[in-house]
Amino acid sequence: MNIIISPIYESFFSGRIWMGVDIERIKQYLIEINSNFNVQIIDFSIIANDYSLIPKNAFLFYTASYNDNYLQYIKDIILDISFSRPDIVLLPNLDQLFSFENKGYQELVKKRVNIENVRGKYIGDLYEEDNFRSIFQFPIVLKTLKGAMSSGVQLIENKQQLIEYDSNNKKLSFKEYLIFKKRVWNKTNQSNSDFLNLAPNLNLSLLNFNKFFSKRNPFVIQDFIPDLECDYKVLIFGIKFFVFKRGIRENDFRASGSGKFTWVKPPDEVLEFALDIQKKFKSPFISLDIGFGLNKNVYLFEFQGIGFGPIGLTKSNSYFIKLGQTWNEIKEKSNLEREYSSAINYHINKQNENY
């Protein structure tokens, strides 16, 4: 069995955010777990120029970047590999890659795999929403597509607040305004030969031009779940579930970024919900933000299957596994590189089974 570990920037592999992980140690652990594994480390930029370096039916363990331009490069290459070399198994899969730093795509994945709690919707532009008919009942939680530690997350209590949010985010800076006005002048000036060569419909040209260059700021809305006192960060590595509880910020509704962390045994409902999500996503490792209501309803707010923070594992003194019908807490410290290796082995063994 061939496994390719593919770092970026020559040696970086996202696992501890910008600090990375020790890929040489992951390689060592994989070989210790299964002597039949043939593990190679090949830089992503080298693979990008020659897919033949990846053996047939290999598993490609790749990483992500917080640099927007380089992340787009990674997405382009991985997507092309998925078409050009469908024999290669991607770790993680395309859904997890495209969900990275993209809460909008997360909502599309949730809908496709039938994760209904919490309801969410990906919106391209507010005024494409047919006069708000598809907006959930207020209040709603609005999220920008990117952002960590609750940045870009706010509570919208009524229609007027939503309109104000949209208007503020579409305002042009003075520089943008000058550029826009220059474009309008150039394109609508009848002496402009380039414009005339387009053979425009003059009744539509200015209207379409204004709309074409208008700012667009896609966002996500989710149902607001009242009376939440906490949520649970669940990291899943293979059969191991690492969990910590996050308290709500003072005078706020958000838990992410609160710093109020406690390592406690979560309700079984949270663990069962996380297990069901793992089966649906078919991801060897994943980070879940799970809410637990007073009525024992469970909600998935966000997820990441690549490049997520590992504090739930690295600072934990235990993890949970399901034996039969019972969730058991195993009290021991864990090593991040070893758990990545174990999760990859678990995923490979599950390829011909139902998760």
Secondary structure, 3 states (H helix, E strand, C coil): CEEEEECECCCECCCCHHHCCCHHHHHHHHHHHCCCCEEEECCHHHHHHCHHHCCCCCEEEECCCCCHHHHHHHHHHHHHHHHHCCCCEEECCHHHHHHCCCHHHHHHHHHHCCCCCCCEEEECCHHHCCCCCCCCCCCEEEEECCCCCCCCEEEECCHHHHHHHHHHHHCCCHHHHHHHHHHHHHHHCCCCHHHHHCCCCHHHHHHHHHHHCCCCCCEEEEECCCCCCEEEEEEEECCEEEEEEEECCCCCCCCCCCCCEECCCCCHHHHHHHHHHHHHHCCCEEEEEEEECCCCCEEEEEEECCCCCCHHHHCCCEEEEEECCEEEEEECCCCHHHHHHHHHHHHHHCCCCCC
